[in-house]
Amino acid sequence: MPTVDPALPRRAYSIDETIKVSGFPRNRIYALISEGKLKTFCHGRRRYVSARALDACIALLEAETEHGETA
């Protein structure tokens, strides 16, 4: 089985990994998903968040904060 170079950046995260790397609590991650602010995809039975989708979600939350909206 090929090994993954640990120096390569992650491109997708499980929901648990998304919680760890984002610092958001589990219920907030699921709220962002249901609000359509955090895009996910499935592979088999598992749900993942791409690094790009997480970055876009954080940028959206930052923009909302800058415009005086609450998240």
CYANA upper distance limits for C-alpha pairs under 8 A (distance plus 0.5 A):
  4 VAL  CA      8 LEU  CA      8.37
 10 ARG  CA     51 ALA  CA      7.52
 11 ARG  CA     50 SER  CA      6.19
 11 ARG  CA     51 ALA  CA      5.59
 11 ARG  CA     52 ARG  CA      8.08
 12 ALA  CA     48 TYR  CA      6.76
 12 ALA  CA     49 VAL  CA      6.02
 12 ALA  CA     50 SER  CA      4.57
 12 ALA  CA     51 ALA  CA      5.90
 13 TYR  CA     17 GLU  CA      5.86
 13 TYR  CA     18 THR  CA      6.08
 13 TYR  CA     48 TYR  CA      5.89
 13 TYR  CA     49 VAL  CA      5.71
 13 TYR  CA     50 SER  CA      6.67
 13 TYR  CA     51 ALA  CA      7.63
 14 SER  CA     18 THR  CA      6.55
 14 SER  CA     46 ARG  CA      8.09
 14 SER  CA     47 ARG  CA      6.83
 14 SER  CA     48 TYR  CA      5.14
 14 SER  CA     49 VAL  CA      6.86
 15 ILE  CA     19 ILE  CA      6.78
 15 ILE  CA     29 ILE  CA      8.50
 15 ILE  CA     47 ARG  CA      7.36
 15 ILE  CA     48 TYR  CA      6.67
 15 ILE  CA     49 VAL  CA      7.42
 16 ASP  CA     20 LYS  CA      6.98
 16 ASP  CA     26 ARG  CA      8.44
 17 GLU  CA     21 VAL  CA      6.65
 18 THR  CA     22 SER  CA      6.29
 18 THR  CA     49 VAL  CA      7.48
 18 THR  CA     54 LEU  CA      8.46
 19 ILE  CA     23 GLY  CA      6.20
 19 ILE  CA     24 PHE  CA      6.06
 19 ILE  CA     25 PRO  CA      6.72
 19 ILE  CA     26 ARG  CA      6.65
 19 ILE  CA     29 ILE  CA      7.50
 20 LYS  CA     24 PHE  CA      8.05
 22 SER  CA     54 LEU  CA      8.49
 24 PHE  CA     28 ARG  CA      6.70
 24 PHE  CA     29 ILE  CA      6.96
 25 PRO  CA     29 ILE  CA      6.98
 26 ARG  CA     30 TYR  CA      6.92
 27 ASN  CA     31 ALA  CA      6.60
 28 ARG  CA     32 LEU  CA      6.58
 29 ILE  CA     33 ILE  CA      6.79
 29 ILE  CA     38 LEU  CA      8.24
 30 TYR  CA     34 SER  CA      6.69
 31 ALA  CA     35 GLU  CA      6.54
 32 LEU  CA     36 GLY  CA      6.72
 32 LEU  CA     37 LYS  CA      5.63
 32 LEU  CA     38 LEU  CA      5.81
 33 ILE  CA     37 LYS  CA      6.42
 33 ILE  CA     38 LEU  CA      5.21
 33 ILE  CA     39 LYS  CA      6.79
 33 ILE  CA     40 THR  CA      7.87
 37 LYS  CA     57 CYS  CA      6.24
 37 LYS  CA     60 LEU  CA      8.17
 38 LEU  CA     49 VAL  CA      8.30
 38 LEU  CA     53 ALA  CA      6.79
 38 LEU  CA     54 LEU  CA      7.05
 38 LEU  CA     56 ALA  CA      8.34
 38 LEU  CA     57 CYS  CA      5.93
 39 LYS  CA     49 VAL  CA      7.10
 39 LYS  CA     50 SER  CA      8.46
 39 LYS  CA     53 ALA  CA      6.24
 39 LYS  CA     54 LEU  CA      8.29
 40 THR  CA     47 ARG  CA      7.07
 40 THR  CA     48 TYR  CA      6.01
 40 THR  CA     49 VAL  CA      5.19
 40 THR  CA     50 SER  CA      7.51
 40 THR  CA     53 ALA  CA      7.98
 41 PHE  CA     47 ARG  CA      6.16
 41 PHE  CA     48 TYR  CA      5.84
 41 PHE  CA     49 VAL  CA      6.97
 41 PHE  CA     50 SER  CA      8.46
 42 CYS  CA     46 ARG  CA      6.02
 42 CYS  CA     47 ARG  CA      4.89
 42 CYS  CA     48 TYR  CA      6.49
 43 HIS  CA     47 ARG  CA      7.01
 43 HIS  CA     48 TYR  CA      8.05
 49 VAL  CA     53 ALA  CA      6.87
 49 VAL  CA     54 LEU  CA      7.15
 50 SER  CA     54 LEU  CA      6.83
 51 ALA  CA     55 ASP  CA      6.65
 52 ARG  CA     56 ALA  CA      6.64
 53 ALA  CA     57 CYS  CA      6.61
 54 LEU  CA     58 ILE  CA      6.74
 55 ASP  CA     59 ALA  CA      6.66
 56 ALA  CA     60 LEU  CA      6.63
 57 CYS  CA     61 LEU  CA      6.76
 58 ILE  CA     62 GLU  CA      6.64
 59 ALA  CA     63 ALA  CA      6.64
 60 LEU  CA     64 GLU  CA      6.67
 61 LEU  CA     65 THR  CA      6.71
 61 LEU  CA     71 ALA  CA      7.10
 62 GLU  CA     66 GLU  CA      6.70
 63 ALA  CA     67 HIS  CA      6.79
 64 GLU  CA     68 GLY  CA      6.88
 64 GLU  CA     69 GLU  CA      5.51
 64 GLU  CA     70 THR  CA      7.20
 64 GLU  CA     71 ALA  CA      7.53
 65 THR  CA     69 GLU  CA      5.91
 65 THR  CA     70 THR  CA      6.75
 65 THR  CA     71 ALA  CA      7.86
